[in-house]
Amino acid sequence: MSQSTGADRRGSVIQENVAGWGDIARLLRGGDNGALVPVVMPRNSRRNTWTVLLWFGLLALLAGVMMTVSGSQSDNVVGETAWSALAVPTYALGAITLLLGALWWWRSSIVEIEQGTTGVLTKYGAVVGELDPGRHYLWHPWSRVEFVVDTSTEIPYSAPVVACPTRENVPLTSIEFFLKFRITDAVLFVRTIGASNFDLVLSNSVQDAIRQRSRQISTERAYDLRGSDVADMQELLNRQLARYGVRLTGCNIPDVQLPVQYRQHLATRERVAKEKVAYEQEWELTRKRRIDNLLMDIERSKKTRDAKIVEVNAALNQARKDVAQMLEEQETEAQRVRFEIETRGRAGLTAAENEAKAQRRLATSYRDNRAVLQYELAQRRLDVGAALAQGAPRPFVVDTEGSSGDTSALTTLLTAQLLPRLGAGGGQSADAVRALSGRASRARQQGGELLGEDEE
């Protein structure tokens, strides 16, 4: 049953419906008249009529047994036959009734849970467990599937929040908040809150979270909420909804609506901003045009400067060429002078070397002449010695004490007479010796002079 139809406010509505097993899939997937239906209470199609058939069959069998016992105890053959005839159809009726009751019991115990949903199993009205998708058999007569909960689909939910004040206490017209949630614990969800109550709780939780967020921003930046990061809000809502077995899988703020006056104010600001942008663009074009003109002037100046630089470089190259030519001529003249000086020096050096060689040869010849003179001097010395040896007085030994013992006076007289003659011969020898000595002195003097010149 729905507690809110969604006609009194915009946004999503969550409700739970009662429907037959054939409409459960349609309601869980498509909702009911625009409302979200995550929980469906299936109509109880199980009837205990099959128990009447079972009891009737048991009674029929019991009656057949009693008829058979009565027939066996009867003394009358007709009575026994009558009881036996009545017992056979009674047995047949009891057996057929029991079979029909068993088939009815088997058929009514089959429960099929849709894929992606979870069934909440109750017994005597108490929740005893969950049923996974597939076919199940509820043999207990008072077991039933009380709820079928969609636990696999991410259910989208839109919650608009109106009159949200900003930091400046300006109420925003509305803030659209979109989220997706999934029921994680079906038993906890249906036992704790239920779908209709969860709609109210979720709407209030979203409004509180949105109002806290809007209080944190200024009015000028209200549009920044669009597509902003709301991970903290999602975490806060998950903490609040975890007790109900619900988890948010995503959320965002798709739209923010400002008050009319403030929108007009923003429109004026946008118009002024656009005019500012237009003026800035116009000024940018003017600035670029002026910059282009300045760049063209700069380029012309650069070209003029480059032309002058070329002229100066040409003049500088010509001057360098002239200087190089003059330096080459001066270097040529210097080389010529150097060659002349070197030629003169080499000639003087050659002449000096030749003169030195001549002096060396002359000295060599003087040295050779000195050896010759020394040889001649030595030869002359030998001649003088020989001449002196020839003219030297000869000693005479007069042996007066000879073995003959001749010491007569005659002998002494003869000796005395011969001594003067020997002395005259010795004078000539002395003259010859003096002449040779003079020649030897002159030869020695000439040799000393030659040696002095050689040393010089």
PAPAKOL-486820 format. One record per residue (C-alpha): residue number from 1; y, x, z. Coordinates in steps of 0.25 Angstrom, whole numbers. Layout:
BEGIN
nr NUM&yy Y&xx X&zz Z;
...
***
This chain:
BEGIN
nr 1&yy 0&xx 0&zz 0;
nr 2&yy 14&xx 5&zz -3;
nr 3&yy 25&xx 5&zz 7;
nr 4&yy 36&xx 10&zz -3;
nr 5&yy 36&xx 6&zz -18;
nr 6&yy 47&xx 16&zz -22;
nr 7&yy 56&xx 5&zz -27;
nr 8&yy 66&xx 8&zz -16;
nr 9&yy 68&xx 23&zz -19;
nr 10&yy 65&xx 32&zz -30;
nr 11&yy 54&xx 43&zz -29;
nr 12&yy 39&xx 43&zz -27;
nr 13&yy 32&xx 33&zz -18;
nr 14&yy 18&xx 36&zz -12;
nr 15&yy 9&xx 25&zz -8;
nr 16&yy -5&xx 21&zz -6;
nr 17&yy -12&xx 9&zz -13;
nr 18&yy -25&xx 1&zz -12;
nr 19&yy -33&xx 0&zz -24;
nr 20&yy -47&xx -1&zz -30;
nr 21&yy -55&xx 11&zz -33;
nr 22&yy -52&xx 9&zz -48;
nr 23&yy -37&xx 10&zz -46;
nr 24&yy -37&xx 23&zz -37;
nr 25&yy -36&xx 33&zz -48;
nr 26&yy -25&xx 25&zz -55;
nr 27&yy -16&xx 24&zz -42;
nr 28&yy -18&xx 39&zz -38;
nr 29&yy -15&xx 44&zz -51;
nr 30&yy -4&xx 34&zz -56;
nr 31&yy 2&xx 28&zz -43;
nr 32&yy 6&xx 14&zz -41;
nr 33&yy 19&xx 9&zz -47;
nr 34&yy 25&xx 22&zz -47;
nr 35&yy 20&xx 25&zz -33;
nr 36&yy 11&xx 37&zz -29;
nr 37&yy -2&xx 33&zz -24;
nr 38&yy -10&xx 45&zz -18;
nr 39&yy -19&xx 36&zz -9;
nr 40&yy -27&xx 24&zz -13;
nr 41&yy -34&xx 15&zz -4;
nr 42&yy -46&xx 10&zz -12;
nr 43&yy -50&xx -5&zz -10;
nr 44&yy -62&xx -7&zz -2;
nr 45&yy -73&xx -11&zz -12;
nr 46&yy -84&xx -9&zz -3;
nr 47&yy -90&xx -22&zz 3;
nr 48&yy -101&xx -24&zz 13;
nr 49&yy -107&xx -35&zz 5;
nr 50&yy -119&xx -26&zz 2;
nr 51&yy -122&xx -27&zz 17;
nr 52&yy -125&xx -42&zz 16;
nr 53&yy -135&xx -39&zz 4;
nr 54&yy -141&xx -29&zz 13;
nr 55&yy -142&xx -38&zz 25;
nr 56&yy -147&xx -49&zz 16;
nr 57&yy -158&xx -40&zz 10;
nr 58&yy -163&xx -36&zz 23;
nr 59&yy -163&xx -50&zz 28;
nr 60&yy -171&xx -54&zz 16;
nr 61&yy -181&xx -43&zz 18;
nr 62&yy -182&xx -47&zz 32;
nr 63&yy -184&xx -61&zz 28;
nr 64&yy -195&xx -57&zz 19;
nr 65&yy -202&xx -49&zz 29;
nr 66&yy -201&xx -61&zz 39;
nr 67&yy -207&xx -70&zz 28;
nr 68&yy -218&xx -60&zz 25;
nr 69&yy -222&xx -60&zz 40;
nr 70&yy -221&xx -75&zz 42;
nr 71&yy -230&xx -76&zz 30;
nr 72&yy -240&xx -67&zz 35;
nr 73&yy -241&xx -74&zz 49;
nr 74&yy -242&xx -88&zz 42;
nr 75&yy -256&xx -94&zz 43;
nr 76&yy -253&xx -103&zz 31;
nr 77&yy -255&xx -97&zz 18;
nr 78&yy -244&xx -106&zz 12;
nr 79&yy -234&xx -101&zz 22;
nr 80&yy -238&xx -87&zz 20;
nr 81&yy -237&xx -88&zz 5;
nr 82&yy -223&xx -95&zz 6;
nr 83&yy -218&xx -84&zz 15;
nr 84&yy -223&xx -73&zz 6;
nr 85&yy -216&xx -80&zz -6;
nr 86&yy -203&xx -81&zz 2;
nr 87&yy -204&xx -66&zz 6;
nr 88&yy -205&xx -60&zz -8;
nr 89&yy -192&xx -66&zz -13;
nr 90&yy -186&xx -62&zz 1;
nr 91&yy -190&xx -48&zz -1;
nr 92&yy -185&xx -48&zz -15;
nr 93&yy -171&xx -54&zz -11;
nr 94&yy -170&xx -44&zz 1;
nr 95&yy -173&xx -32&zz -8;
nr 96&yy -164&xx -36&zz -19;
nr 97&yy -153&xx -39&zz -9;
nr 98&yy -155&xx -25&zz -2;
nr 99&yy -154&xx -18&zz -16;
nr 100&yy -141&xx -25&zz -20;
nr 101&yy -135&xx -22&zz -6;
nr 102&yy -139&xx -7&zz -7;
nr 103&yy -133&xx -7&zz -22;
nr 104&yy -121&xx -13&zz -17;
nr 105&yy -120&xx -3&zz -5;
nr 106&yy -122&xx 9&zz -15;
nr 107&yy -112&xx 4&zz -24;
nr 108&yy -101&xx 1&zz -14;
nr 109&yy -103&xx 14&zz -7;
nr 110&yy -99&xx 22&zz -20;
nr 111&yy -85&xx 28&zz -19;
nr 112&yy -78&xx 37&zz -30;
nr 113&yy -66&xx 45&zz -27;
nr 114&yy -57&xx 49&zz -38;
nr 115&yy -55&xx 64&zz -42;
nr 116&yy -43&xx 70&zz -35;
nr 117&yy -44&xx 60&zz -24;
nr 118&yy -50&xx 60&zz -10;
nr 119&yy -56&xx 47&zz -3;
nr 120&yy -53&xx 45&zz 12;
nr 121&yy -66&xx 40&zz 18;
nr 122&yy -66&xx 30&zz 30;
nr 123&yy -77&xx 24&zz 38;
nr 124&yy -73&xx 12&zz 47;
nr 125&yy -59&xx 15&zz 44;
nr 126&yy -59&xx 29&zz 48;
nr 127&yy -57&xx 41&zz 39;
nr 128&yy -70&xx 49&zz 38;
nr 129&yy -68&xx 59&zz 27;
nr 130&yy -63&xx 61&zz 12;
nr 131&yy -71&xx 58&zz -1;
nr 132&yy -70&xx 68&zz -12;
nr 133&yy -68&xx 64&zz -27;
nr 134&yy -81&xx 58&zz -32;
nr 135&yy -92&xx 47&zz -29;
nr 136&yy -95&xx 45&zz -14;
nr 137&yy -105&xx 35&zz -7;
nr 138&yy -100&xx 28&zz 5;
nr 139&yy -113&xx 22&zz 11;
nr 140&yy -106&xx 18&zz 24;
nr 141&yy -102&xx 4&zz 23;
nr 142&yy -89&xx 6&zz 30;
nr 143&yy -85&xx 19&zz 23;
nr 144&yy -74&xx 18&zz 13;
nr 145&yy -63&xx 26&zz 5;
nr 146&yy -51&xx 22&zz 12;
nr 147&yy -41&xx 31&zz 3;
nr 148&yy -42&xx 38&zz -10;
nr 149&yy -31&xx 50&zz -9;
nr 150&yy -26&xx 58&zz -21;
nr 151&yy -28&xx 72&zz -16;
nr 152&yy -27&xx 80&zz -29;
nr 153&yy -15&xx 75&zz -36;
nr 154&yy -1&xx 81&zz -34;
nr 155&yy 7&xx 69&zz -32;
nr 156&yy 22&xx 69&zz -36;
nr 157&yy 32&xx 64&zz -27;
nr 158&yy 47&xx 62&zz -29;
nr 159&yy 56&xx 60&zz -17;
nr 160&yy 71&xx 58&zz -20;
nr 161&yy 80&xx 61&zz -8;
nr 162&yy 94&xx 54&zz -8;
nr 163&yy 106&xx 57&zz -1;
nr 164&yy 103&xx 71&zz 3;
nr 165&yy 115&xx 78&zz 9;
nr 166&yy 118&xx 93&zz 5;
nr 167&yy 124&xx 104&zz 14;
nr 168&yy 138&xx 98&zz 12;
nr 169&yy 132&xx 84&zz 16;
nr 170&yy 133&xx 79&zz 2;
nr 171&yy 122&xx 69&zz -1;
nr 172&yy 115&xx 71&zz -13;
nr 173&yy 111&xx 59&zz -21;
nr 174&yy 96&xx 62&zz -22;
nr 175&yy 86&xx 74&zz -22;
nr 176&yy 74&xx 72&zz -30;
nr 177&yy 62&xx 79&zz -23;
nr 178&yy 49&xx 80&zz -31;
nr 179&yy 36&xx 84&zz -24;
nr 180&yy 21&xx 84&zz -27;
nr 181&yy 11&xx 82&zz -16;
nr 182&yy -4&xx 82&zz -14;
nr 183&yy -13&xx 75&zz -3;
nr 184&yy -22&xx 86&zz 2;
nr 185&yy -29&xx 78&zz 14;
nr 186&yy -32&xx 64&zz 10;
nr 187&yy -37&xx 60&zz 24;
nr 188&yy -25&xx 66&zz 31;
nr 189&yy -15&xx 59&zz 21;
nr 190&yy -21&xx 45&zz 22;
nr 191&yy -24&xx 46&zz 37;
nr 192&yy -10&xx 52&zz 41;
nr 193&yy 0&xx 46&zz 32;
nr 194&yy -4&xx 38&zz 20;
nr 195&yy 2&xx 37&zz 6;
nr 196&yy 14&xx 27&zz 9;
nr 197&yy 18&xx 34&zz 22;
nr 198&yy 17&xx 48&zz 15;
nr 199&yy 27&xx 43&zz 5;
nr 200&yy 37&xx 41&zz 16;
nr 201&yy 34&xx 54&zz 23;
nr 202&yy 35&xx 62&zz 10;
nr 203&yy 48&xx 55&zz 6;
nr 204&yy 55&xx 58&zz 20;
nr 205&yy 50&xx 72&zz 20;
nr 206&yy 55&xx 75&zz 6;
nr 207&yy 69&xx 69&zz 10;
nr 208&yy 70&xx 78&zz 23;
nr 209&yy 66&xx 90&zz 15;
nr 210&yy 76&xx 87&zz 4;
nr 211&yy 87&xx 84&zz 13;
nr 212&yy 85&xx 97&zz 21;
nr 213&yy 86&xx 104&zz 7;
nr 214&yy 98&xx 97&zz 3;
nr 215&yy 105&xx 101&zz 16;
nr 216&yy 103&xx 115&zz 13;
nr 217&yy 111&xx 115&zz -1;
nr 218&yy 125&xx 113&zz -5;
nr 219&yy 129&xx 101&zz -14;
nr 220&yy 133&xx 110&zz -25;
nr 221&yy 119&xx 116&zz -25;
nr 222&yy 112&xx 103&zz -24;
nr 223&yy 107&xx 104&zz -38;
nr 224&yy 100&xx 117&zz -34;
nr 225&yy 90&xx 109&zz -28;
nr 226&yy 84&xx 105&zz -41;
nr 227&yy 72&xx 113&zz -43;
nr 228&yy 74&xx 122&zz -31;
nr 229&yy 64&xx 128&zz -23;
nr 230&yy 58&xx 118&zz -13;
nr 231&yy 46&xx 126&zz -8;
nr 232&yy 52&xx 125&zz 7;
nr 233&yy 53&xx 110&zz 6;
nr 234&yy 38&xx 109&zz 0;
nr 235&yy 33&xx 117&zz 12;
nr 236&yy 41&xx 108&zz 22;
nr 237&yy 35&xx 96&zz 16;
nr 238&yy 21&xx 102&zz 15;
nr 239&yy 22&xx 105&zz 30;
nr 240&yy 26&xx 90&zz 33;
nr 241&yy 16&xx 84&zz 24;
nr 242&yy 4&xx 93&zz 27;
nr 243&yy 1&xx 83&zz 39;
nr 244&yy -2&xx 72&zz 29;
nr 245&yy -11&xx 80&zz 20;
nr 246&yy -1&xx 82&zz 9;
nr 247&yy 4&xx 94&zz 2;
nr 248&yy 16&xx 96&zz -7;
nr 249&yy 12&xx 104&zz -20;
nr 250&yy 27&xx 105&zz -26;
nr 251&yy 41&xx 99&zz -25;
nr 252&yy 54&xx 101&zz -31;
nr 253&yy 68&xx 95&zz -32;
nr 254&yy 70&xx 90&zz -46;
nr 255&yy 83&xx 83&zz -45;
nr 256&yy 96&xx 82&zz -36;
nr 257&yy 106&xx 71&zz -37;
nr 258&yy 120&xx 74&zz -32;
nr 259&yy 131&xx 63&zz -28;
nr 260&yy 139&xx 57&zz -39;
nr 261&yy 152&xx 63&zz -34;
nr 262&yy 146&xx 76&zz -32;
nr 263&yy 140&xx 75&zz -46;
nr 264&yy 154&xx 72&zz -52;
nr 265&yy 159&xx 84&zz -44;
nr 266&yy 148&xx 93&zz -50;
nr 267&yy 150&xx 87&zz -64;
nr 268&yy 165&xx 91&zz -62;
nr 269&yy 160&xx 105&zz -57;
nr 270&yy 151&xx 106&zz -69;
nr 271&yy 162&xx 102&zz -78;
nr 272&yy 171&xx 113&zz -72;
nr 273&yy 160&xx 122&zz -73;
nr 274&yy 157&xx 119&zz -87;
nr 275&yy 172&xx 121&zz -90;
nr 276&yy 172&xx 134&zz -83;
nr 277&yy 160&xx 138&zz -91;
nr 278&yy 167&xx 134&zz -104;
nr 279&yy 179&xx 142&zz -99;
nr 280&yy 171&xx 154&zz -95;
nr 281&yy 164&xx 153&zz -109;
nr 282&yy 177&xx 152&zz -116;
nr 283&yy 183&xx 164&zz -108;
nr 284&yy 170&xx 171&zz -110;
nr 285&yy 172&xx 169&zz -125;
nr 286&yy 186&xx 174&zz -124;
nr 287&yy 182&xx 186&zz -116;
nr 288&yy 171&xx 189&zz -126;
nr 289&yy 181&xx 188&zz -138;
nr 290&yy 191&xx 197&zz -131;
nr 291&yy 180&xx 206&zz -127;
nr 292&yy 176&xx 206&zz -142;
nr 293&yy 190&xx 209&zz -146;
nr 294&yy 191&xx 220&zz -136;
nr 295&yy 178&xx 226&zz -141;
nr 296&yy 182&xx 225&zz -155;
nr 297&yy 195&xx 233&zz -151;
nr 298&yy 187&xx 243&zz -144;
nr 299&yy 177&xx 244&zz -156;
nr 300&yy 190&xx 247&zz -165;
nr 301&yy 195&xx 257&zz -155;
nr 302&yy 181&xx 263&zz -154;
nr 303&yy 181&xx 264&zz -169;
nr 304&yy 195&xx 270&zz -170;
nr 305&yy 191&xx 280&zz -158;
nr 306&yy 179&xx 283&zz -166;
nr 307&yy 187&xx 286&zz -179;
nr 308&yy 196&xx 295&zz -171;
nr 309&yy 185&xx 301&zz -164;
nr 310&yy 179&xx 304&zz -178;
nr 311&yy 192&xx 310&zz -183;
nr 312&yy 193&xx 318&zz -170;
nr 313&yy 179&xx 323&zz -172;
nr 314&yy 181&xx 326&zz -186;
nr 315&yy 194&xx 334&zz -182;
nr 316&yy 186&xx 341&zz -171;
nr 317&yy 175&xx 344&zz -180;
nr 318&yy 184&xx 350&zz -190;
nr 319&yy 191&xx 358&zz -179;
nr 320&yy 177&xx 363&zz -174;
nr 321&yy 174&xx 366&zz -189;
nr 322&yy 187&xx 374&zz -190;
nr 323&yy 185&xx 381&zz -177;
nr 324&yy 170&xx 384&zz -180;
nr 325&yy 175&xx 390&zz -194;
nr 326&yy 186&xx 398&zz -187;
nr 327&yy 176&xx 403&zz -176;
nr 328&yy 166&xx 406&zz -187;
nr 329&yy 176&xx 414&zz -194;
nr 330&yy 180&xx 421&zz -182;
nr 331&yy 166&xx 424&zz -178;
nr 332&yy 164&xx 429&zz -192;
nr 333&yy 176&xx 438&zz -190;
nr 334&yy 171&xx 442&zz -177;
nr 335&yy 157&xx 445&zz -182;
nr 336&yy 164&xx 454&zz -193;
nr 337&yy 172&xx 462&zz -183;
nr 338&yy 160&xx 463&zz -174;
nr 339&yy 151&xx 468&zz -186;
nr 340&yy 162&xx 478&zz -190;
nr 341&yy 163&xx 482&zz -175;
nr 342&yy 148&xx 483&zz -175;
nr 343&yy 147&xx 491&zz -188;
nr 344&yy 158&xx 501&zz -183;
nr 345&yy 151&xx 502&zz -170;
nr 346&yy 137&xx 504&zz -177;
nr 347&yy 144&xx 514&zz -186;
nr 348&yy 150&xx 521&zz -174;
nr 349&yy 137&xx 520&zz -166;
nr 350&yy 129&xx 526&zz -178;
nr 351&yy 139&xx 537&zz -179;
nr 352&yy 138&xx 540&zz -164;
nr 353&yy 123&xx 539&zz -165;
nr 354&yy 123&xx 549&zz -177;
nr 355&yy 133&xx 558&zz -170;
nr 356&yy 124&xx 558&zz -157;
nr 357&yy 112&xx 561&zz -166;
nr 358&yy 119&xx 572&zz -172;
nr 359&yy 123&xx 577&zz -158;
nr 360&yy 109&xx 575&zz -153;
nr 361&yy 104&xx 583&zz -165;
nr 362&yy 115&xx 594&zz -163;
nr 363&yy 111&xx 595&zz -148;
nr 364&yy 96&xx 595&zz -153;
nr 365&yy 100&xx 607&zz -162;
nr 366&yy 108&xx 613&zz -151;
nr 367&yy 96&xx 612&zz -142;
nr 368&yy 87&xx 618&zz -152;
nr 369&yy 97&xx 629&zz -154;
nr 370&yy 97&xx 632&zz -139;
nr 371&yy 82&xx 633&zz -139;
nr 372&yy 83&xx 643&zz -151;
nr 373&yy 95&xx 650&zz -144;
nr 374&yy 86&xx 651&zz -131;
nr 375&yy 75&xx 656&zz -139;
nr 376&yy 84&xx 666&zz -146;
nr 377&yy 89&xx 670&zz -132;
nr 378&yy 75&xx 671&zz -127;
nr 379&yy 72&xx 680&zz -139;
nr 380&yy 84&xx 688&zz -137;
nr 381&yy 81&xx 690&zz -122;
nr 382&yy 67&xx 695&zz -126;
nr 383&yy 74&xx 704&zz -136;
nr 384&yy 83&xx 709&zz -125;
nr 385&yy 72&xx 711&zz -116;
nr 386&yy 64&xx 718&zz -126;
nr 387&yy 76&xx 727&zz -129;
nr 388&yy 79&xx 729&zz -114;
nr 389&yy 64&xx 732&zz -112;
nr 390&yy 65&xx 743&zz -123;
nr 391&yy 78&xx 749&zz -119;
nr 392&yy 75&xx 749&zz -104;
nr 393&yy 73&xx 763&zz -97;
nr 394&yy 59&xx 767&zz -96;
nr 395&yy 54&xx 773&zz -83;
nr 396&yy 47&xx 785&zz -83;
nr 397&yy 38&xx 789&zz -73;
nr 398&yy 36&xx 803&zz -70;
nr 399&yy 24&xx 805&zz -63;
nr 400&yy 26&xx 817&zz -55;
nr 401&yy 14&xx 814&zz -46;
nr 402&yy 3&xx 814&zz -57;
nr 403&yy -11&xx 818&zz -56;
nr 404&yy -7&xx 830&zz -63;
nr 405&yy 3&xx 833&zz -53;
nr 406&yy 13&xx 838&zz -64;
nr 407&yy 26&xx 839&zz -56;
nr 408&yy 31&xx 851&zz -62;
nr 409&yy 46&xx 853&zz -64;
nr 410&yy 45&xx 854&zz -79;
nr 411&yy 40&xx 840&zz -79;
nr 412&yy 52&xx 835&zz -71;
nr 413&yy 61&xx 842&zz -80;
nr 414&yy 56&xx 836&zz -92;
nr 415&yy 57&xx 823&zz -86;
nr 416&yy 71&xx 825&zz -83;
nr 417&yy 75&xx 829&zz -97;
nr 418&yy 68&xx 817&zz -103;
nr 419&yy 75&xx 806&zz -94;
nr 420&yy 89&xx 807&zz -101;
nr 421&yy 83&xx 805&zz -114;
nr 422&yy 76&xx 793&zz -109;
nr 423&yy 90&xx 788&zz -103;
nr 424&yy 97&xx 789&zz -117;
nr 425&yy 87&xx 781&zz -124;
nr 426&yy 89&xx 771&zz -113;
nr 427&yy 104&xx 769&zz -116;
nr 428&yy 101&xx 765&zz -130;
nr 429&yy 91&xx 755&zz -124;
nr 430&yy 102&xx 750&zz -115;
nr 431&yy 112&xx 748&zz -126;
nr 432&yy 102&xx 740&zz -133;
nr 433&yy 99&xx 732&zz -121;
nr 434&yy 114&xx 729&zz -119;
nr 435&yy 115&xx 724&zz -133;
nr 436&yy 104&xx 715&zz -132;
nr 437&yy 109&xx 709&zz -119;
nr 438&yy 123&xx 706&zz -126;
nr 439&yy 116&xx 698&zz -137;
nr 440&yy 108&xx 691&zz -127;
nr 441&yy 120&xx 687&zz -119;
nr 442&yy 127&xx 682&zz -131;
nr 443&yy 115&xx 674&zz -136;
nr 444&yy 114&xx 668&zz -122;
nr 445&yy 129&xx 664&zz -122;
nr 446&yy 128&xx 657&zz -136;
nr 447&yy 115&xx 649&zz -131;
nr 448&yy 123&xx 644&zz -119;
nr 449&yy 135&xx 639&zz -128;
nr 450&yy 125&xx 632&zz -137;
nr 451&yy 119&xx 625&zz -125;
nr 452&yy 132&xx 621&zz -119;
nr 453&yy 136&xx 614&zz -133;
nr 454&yy 122&xx 607&zz -133;
nr 455&yy 124&xx 602&zz -119;
nr 456&yy 138&xx 596&zz -123;
***
